[in-house]
Amino acid sequence: MAIKKRGKTLSLYRRVPKRYASIEPRKFIWLALHTDSPSTAERKAGPAWDALIAAWEAKLAGDTSDAEQGFAAARELAAARGFRYLRADQVAKLPRDELLDRIAAVGGTDTEPDVRDAEALLGASPEPQITVSRALELYWGLTADQLRGKNNDQVRRWKNPRIKAINNFVAVVGDKALADITGDDMLDFRGWWLEKIEAQGLSPNSAN
């Protein structure tokens, strides 16, 4: 790690670790420390480098086709750059100075800005949709407190009716995003249960 004068202020000059070659085209980094004081520069260099590493790690995590991981990575990258992730419509309503700060923090060049930076800082990363099956996975985490003290058999008996209900719904309606489920879907599912109860002689409570 070297601290060198660049213009009137000091900057951190360091080689980019090979781990980040896929998301950082530069071989060496000049990282402005915004001071001309050597002692202040020494103090700021470590945290500045750590923040840059965090940003690179967030970019690596975002190099995935999984929508949830990609969105989480965009939020982490924005945080590593010192900003809170906001949707694009929220970014557009920011005061001019705050908007310009975000734009200035986007890496790359004027002609080829860093796409991941831009998505994270300007709110262009698509928010993931939660499907019916994914909702069940999230549900387990939200209800973990209800399983405390239960043995494996009790956990199985608690989970099975919920798993069965989700599997039935997906079989009839499909593994849709929650936002895409319509009233007609619910009527189809209700109709399926009515037919099943009648055909198999089940009690009305079976649908519950």
Protein Blocks (a to p, Z undefined) as FASTA:
>chain_A
ZZddehjbccddddddfklmmmombfbdcddehiabfklmmmmmmmmmmmmmmmmmmmmm
mmcfbfklmmmmmmmmmmmnopacddfklmmmpcfklmmmmmmmpgcjfklccfklmmmm
nopaccddddfklmmmmmmmmmmmmmgoiafklmmmmmmmmmmmmmmmmmmnopcdfklp
cfklmmmmmmmmmmmmmmnopafklmZZ
